[in-house]
Every structure is written in C-alpha cells, then in structure tokens.
Amino acid sequence: IVAMGAEQSSGNNDFKSCGSLTGPTVPPLPGESIPSPPCKPGRAVTTVPRKYQTSAKLKKGEQRVTLGITMQIRNGAVCVSEILQGGAFEASGVIKVGDALTSIAGVPIAPTQEGMASVSELAKMNPGPLVVGFIPKTGQVPAGAHTEMSPDIDSMIASTIQSAPPGHKLVLQKNIIWSTKSLIVKVNWHRDLCSPLPFQNKKVGELLQHCLDDIRLQAWNDGCNAVIGLAFTVANDTMPTGIPHEFNKTIVVTATGMPVVIKPENESPAVPVVNAVEIKPQPLPLTLSL
C-alpha cells in the first residue's frame, strides 16, 4: 500500500512518504495576529528570453545545450562553464560563467547518482521567458536578479512536549502530519555487527534527521512555525540473503507531530510604582486652659 504523497527515491533501497491526517483544526481567536513562518535568503532568480529548447539530459562532464550555454557538473552542482554567442543567457547579462543553476522554469536541476542532470521537462514548456534560479559564484546577487526567500526550518521549534514551549502561547493548530522513511542495508555479521558502532545504527540517525526535517518543512508549508507532540518510532526487520554471514536489514523510521503557530506571550503592562513619601509625625500643638 502506497500512501498519498509517497515518493520513491532514485535508488532501489530506500523509500519515503509523507502527508497529513484529516480532522478538525483549531482556528485562531478573533483579532489574533498570525506570525509568518521563518524564512531565509535562498537562491537568486532572474528572467531570461527563451530562444532555444534544451537537450534531454546533461551527462557528466561538459555538454552543450541549446540554451546558449555549456554546463558542467562540478562539486556536486550544475555549473555554467561557457556562455555561447547568441544564447538566451548571454542576452540576459545576469548569469555568468561559474554560477550554479538550480532550476529553470520551476524544474529543479540537480545531479543524480548516475552523474546526470535531467532537464527533459523543459522541452514541454510553452514559449515564453525562462525564470532561472541560480547560485552566483561570487556570492553576491547581481543586478537584474532578486533573492528568493526559502524556508528556514532550522529555526523552527520541534518539541516532544504537548503544549507551547515556555514563554509562548498557541495561536493556531493544524492537522497531524507524518513522515516515514525506510532503508534496506546489507549487513555483514563480522564486518558490521562486531564494530564499535554498527553501520546500521549510523543510518538510523540519518533517517531520524530526515524525518524531522520533512516534518518541519510540511509545517512550514502549512503556514506554521513550530511542531509540538513530536514522536518517533523505529522498526527493523532482517532477511537472509543466502550468502553466509550476510543479511538484509530493513529500517523504518516514522515521525508524527502537530503543526502549530506559536508566539511569545504578551507581557503584562508594567504597573507604575509611586514613590513612597515618608510622612513624619508632627507634634500636636499643646494648648493649656486655665
């Protein structure tokens, strides 16, 4: 059974899926302001004329594509290695040699495990300007481009407690979200189980972090800035491979949580303190009557 939102990875040994449960949500109180999810500066974005189609795939190394550029997979990124005469990128004057391309017309460009970067979806686009996302080599956003804000999930609070953290109050509550990721690792009894830190134990930590990041990203997309009631479950199963001292170990990590919007509690207005005036007793006048 494949859950809605499930995504098979590029490899054959791992599987991930995520989603949310249905149910009522808790709206904010009338007049309550809702803070926005945290953001941070992301990639640079510019628009260039569309004059050419692109090739189906970019192989490892250099290959000319019909956008008027030559790209190269360098340091795990698809970088512009040459801008050709008459190309769309040359006309923009914004993207330079050495810049790393991240997307074209909303289609992500990233090297795969096979050392290839797929840009085949670009050939299906309608004619028009290309919105290109890139990371400048200089680190400075050039003129003619703007910075796109991206989710800052690292600053989002994710806690196992069932209420708002100290000093905060709940403003909004959404449906429970979940994320699960499984991994099949081949384990050798002598090589892995006899080591101080077995290989599969290291993978559990990676899966936990992946699920946590996915939970926070889902909460961010729901307009929330925190996750409470976070819970993890780890399950595993072992199957023999038919090779002596080797077996396949399946590790499944699942995380659940409640996306919420929190904000600092309003402090009570300070009550002005009236300076106390020391009143000294005055002697009463003495009157004698004869």
C-alpha positions in Angstrom: 0.0 0.0 0.0 1.5 3.3 -1.0 0.3 6.3 1.0 -0.7 9.5 -0.7 2.3 11.7 -1.2 4.7 8.8 -1.3 7.8 9.2 -3.2 10.2 6.5 -4.4 13.8 7.6 -4.3 16.2 7.3 -7.2 17.7 4.2 -5.7 16.1 0.8 -5.1 17.0 0.5 -1.4 15.0 3.4 0.2 11.5 4.7 0.2 10.0 7.8 1.7 6.5 9.2 2.1 4.7 11.9 4.0 1.4 13.5 4.4 -1.2 14.8 6.9 -4.2 13.3 8.7 -7.7 14.6 8.2 -9.6 16.2 11.1 -10.7 19.5 12.6 -8.3 22.3 13.1 -8.2 24.9 15.8 -8.6 28.4 14.3 -7.0 31.4 15.9 -9.0 33.7 18.2 -10.7 36.7 16.6 -8.3 39.5 16.3 -5.2 37.4 17.0 -2.3 38.2 14.7 -0.6 35.2 13.0 3.2 35.4 12.6 4.7 34.2 9.3 6.8 31.0 9.1 10.6 31.8 9.3 12.4 32.4 6.1 15.9 32.9 5.0 17.5 34.2 1.7 17.8 31.5 -0.8 18.8 31.3 -4.4 18.9 34.2 -6.9 16.2 34.4 -9.5 16.2 36.1 -12.9 14.2 36.0 -16.1 15.9 35.4 -19.5 14.5 35.3 -23.0 13.5 31.9 -24.3 15.1 31.2 -27.7 16.0 27.6 -27.7 14.9 24.2 -26.5 17.2 22.1 -24.2 18.7 18.8 -24.6 17.2 15.8 -22.9 19.9 15.2 -20.4 23.2 16.6 -19.3 25.9 13.9 -19.0 28.7 14.0 -16.5 31.4 16.4 -17.8 30.6 19.1 -20.3 27.8 19.0 -22.9 26.4 21.8 -25.0 22.7 22.5 -24.5 20.5 24.6 -26.8 20.0 27.4 -24.2 23.2 29.0 -25.5 25.3 27.7 -22.7 27.6 24.8 -21.8 27.1 23.2 -18.4 29.3 21.1 -16.3 28.7 19.0 -13.1 31.3 20.5 -10.7 31.5 19.9 -7.0 28.0 18.3 -6.9 26.4 21.3 -8.8 25.4 22.0 -12.4 27.6 25.0 -13.2 27.8 27.2 -16.3 31.1 26.6 -17.9 30.7 28.6 -21.0 28.2 31.1 -22.5 27.8 30.8 -26.2 27.2 33.5 -28.7 23.6 34.3 -29.4 22.3 32.3 -26.5 19.5 33.2 -24.1 21.8 33.5 -21.1 24.1 35.8 -22.9 21.2 38.1 -23.7 20.3 38.3 -20.0 23.7 39.6 -18.9 23.0 38.3 -15.4 24.1 34.7 -15.3 27.9 34.3 -15.5 30.3 31.5 -16.0 30.8 29.6 -12.8 27.3 30.2 -11.5 25.4 27.1 -10.3 22.0 26.6 -11.9 19.3 25.3 -9.5 16.1 25.4 -11.6 14.8 26.5 -15.0 11.1 27.4 -15.2 10.5 25.7 -11.9 12.1 22.5 -12.9 14.9 21.6 -10.4 18.3 20.9 -11.9 20.5 18.7 -9.8 22.9 15.9 -10.5 21.6 12.4 -9.9 23.5 9.4 -8.5 24.5 8.5 -12.1 26.2 11.8 -12.6 23.5 13.2 -14.8 21.2 16.2 -14.5 17.8 15.8 -16.1 16.4 18.9 -17.8 14.0 16.9 -20.1 10.8 18.6 -18.8 12.0 22.0 -20.2 11.2 20.8 -23.7 7.5 20.6 -22.8 7.2 24.2 -21.7 5.2 26.8 -23.6 7.2 29.5 -25.4 8.0 32.5 -23.2 10.6 33.9 -20.9 12.6 31.5 -18.7 12.6 32.0 -14.9 16.0 30.7 -13.9 17.2 30.1 -10.3 20.9 30.1 -9.7 23.6 30.5 -7.1 26.1 33.2 -8.0 29.7 32.1 -7.9 30.7 35.4 -6.3 28.0 35.0 -3.5 26.5 38.4 -4.4 23.2 38.7 -6.2 23.9 40.6 -9.4 21.9 43.4 -10.9 18.9 42.1 -12.8 18.2 39.3 -10.3 16.4 39.1 -6.9 16.8 36.9 -3.9 14.1 34.3 -3.4 13.2 33.6 0.2 13.3 29.9 1.2 12.0 28.0 4.3 14.2 28.4 7.4 13.3 25.1 9.0 16.4 25.2 11.2 15.0 28.0 13.3 11.6 26.2 13.8 10.9 24.7 17.2 10.2 21.0 17.1 9.5 19.5 20.5 8.0 16.4 22.1 6.0 18.4 24.6 2.3 18.6 24.1 2.0 22.3 24.7 3.6 25.5 23.7 7.2 25.9 24.9 7.8 28.1 28.0 7.2 31.8 27.3 5.0 31.1 24.3 1.3 30.5 23.6 -0.5 28.6 20.9 -2.3 30.7 18.3 -3.2 28.1 15.6 -3.3 24.4 15.3 -3.3 22.3 12.1 -3.9 18.6 11.4 -1.3 16.0 12.5 1.5 15.5 9.9 3.7 12.4 9.4 6.8 11.3 7.6 8.3 7.9 7.2 11.5 6.7 5.5 12.8 3.2 5.1 16.2 1.9 4.1 17.5 -1.6 3.3 21.1 -2.1 4.1 23.2 -5.2 3.5 24.9 -6.2 6.8 27.9 -8.5 7.2 28.0 -10.2 10.6 31.7 -10.0 11.0 32.3 -6.6 9.4 29.4 -4.6 10.9 28.0 -6.2 14.0 31.4 -6.6 15.6 32.4 -3.0 15.1 32.0 -0.4 17.9 29.3 1.4 16.1 27.4 -0.8 13.6 26.8 0.7 10.2 23.0 0.4 10.5 23.0 2.4 13.7 24.5 5.3 11.9 21.8 5.1 9.3 19.1 5.3 12.0 20.3 8.7 13.0 20.3 9.9 9.4 16.7 8.6 8.9 15.6 10.4 12.1 17.0 13.7 10.9 15.5 13.2 7.5 12.0 12.7 9.0 12.4 15.6 11.4 13.4 17.9 8.5 10.5 16.7 6.5 8.0 17.3 9.3 9.3 20.8 9.8 9.1 21.5 6.1 5.5 20.3 6.0 4.6 22.5 8.9 6.2 25.5 7.2 4.2 24.8 4.0 1.1 24.8 6.2 1.9 28.3 7.4 3.1 27.1 10.9 6.3 28.0 12.7 6.6 25.1 15.2 5.8 21.4 15.7 4.7 20.0 19.1 3.9 16.5 20.3 6.7 15.1 18.1 7.1 11.3 18.3 9.4 8.8 16.6 9.1 5.1 16.0 11.9 2.9 14.7 11.3 -0.6 13.4 13.5 -3.1 11.7 13.4 -6.5 10.1 16.1 -8.9 9.0 16.1 -11.2 6.0 18.8 -13.6 4.9 20.5 -13.1 1.5 21.7 -16.6 1.0 25.3 -15.6 1.5 27.0 -16.8 4.7 27.2 -14.1 7.4 25.2 -11.6 5.3 21.6 -10.4 5.5 19.4 -7.5 4.5 18.2 -5.3 7.3 15.2 -3.1 6.7 15.0 0.0 8.9 11.8 2.0 9.0 11.6 5.4 10.8 8.3 7.3 11.3 7.8 10.7 12.8 4.5 12.4 13.7 3.8 15.8 15.1 1.2 18.6 15.4 2.0 21.8 13.3 1.1 24.9 15.2 1.7 28.6 15.3 3.2 30.0 18.4 4.1 33.5 19.5 5.6 35.0 22.7 3.2 35.6 25.5 2.1 39.2 25.9 3.7 40.6 29.0 1.5 42.4 31.4 2.0 46.1 31.2 4.2 47.4 33.9 2.4 49.0 36.8 4.0 52.3 37.6 5.3 52.4 41.1 4.5 55.5 43.0 7.5 56.7 45.1 6.6 56.4 48.7 6.7 59.7 50.6 7.9 59.3 54.1 5.5 61.2 56.4 7.0 62.1 59.7 4.6 62.5 62.6 4.2 66.2 63.5 3.8 67.1 67.2 0.4 68.3 68.1 0.1 71.8 69.4 -0.2 71.9 73.2 -3.0 74.2 74.5 -3.3 74.9 78.2 -6.6 76.2 79.6 -6.7 77.9 83.0 
